[in-house]
Amino acid sequence: MSAARRAYRSTLRESQARATRRAVVQSARDLFVELGWSGTTIDAVAARAGVSRKTVFTAVGGKSALLKLALDWALVGDDEPVPLAERKVFAELEQQSDPRALVACWARFVAELEERAAPLAAVLVIAADADPEAAEVYAVSERNRLRGAEFIVARLTAIGGLRPGVSPERAVAAAHVLMDPSVHRTLVSEHGWTQGEYADWIERNAAAELLKGE
């Protein structure tokens, strides 16, 4: 019985710790978007989350750690410890055998991802100029985006869908630009495009640049 009680208490503590961490990260995310990198302070995050300053550091860390985790969660859409590459959407992309369907699926994926992550990506660009730790987060983020571009080009090549005469390097560069969060901010945030219009734009341009017969 005592062992069962200890297990219950441990599970309860873990659940409470996770809820606290979620509240801290969500508060940081909202403040970063509202106030930017320099305007967001640990004290403000603590106040928004309803916890102490010490709890912010204990649950997550400093500003760079908060921004990194907020961005990580935005990229995958939740706080589950499952990398983006192991998510269901990547399995769906890998199962596509029709190039046009693959590009359409990929365009929707990018649009959904940037809807969540682009606002934080803008903060990260500014933070990278001010904070060495944030600069490293930015460098990793850029490498991951490049790998995403390399992934879609590799899949198109594998199923024979890449346009003849287009080198892998050029194809990756085109996909890389289409995934740029600054494009999302320009079209959606500044010019009012819907997420669907943005996804359609990615699909059309990816098809024109990458697909055979387009």
Buried (B, 14 or more C-beta within 10 A) or exposed (E): EEEEEEEEEEEEEEEEEEEBBBBBBBBBBBBBBEEEBEEBEBEBBBBBBEBEEEBBBBBBBEBBBBBBBBBBBBBBBEBEEEEBEEBEBBEEBEEBEEBBEBBBBBBBBBBBBBBBBBBBBBBBBBBBEEBEBBBEBBEEBBEEBBBBBBBBBBBBBEEEBBBEEBEEEBBBBBBBEBBBBBBBBEBBEEEEBEBEBBBBBBBEBBBEBBBBEB
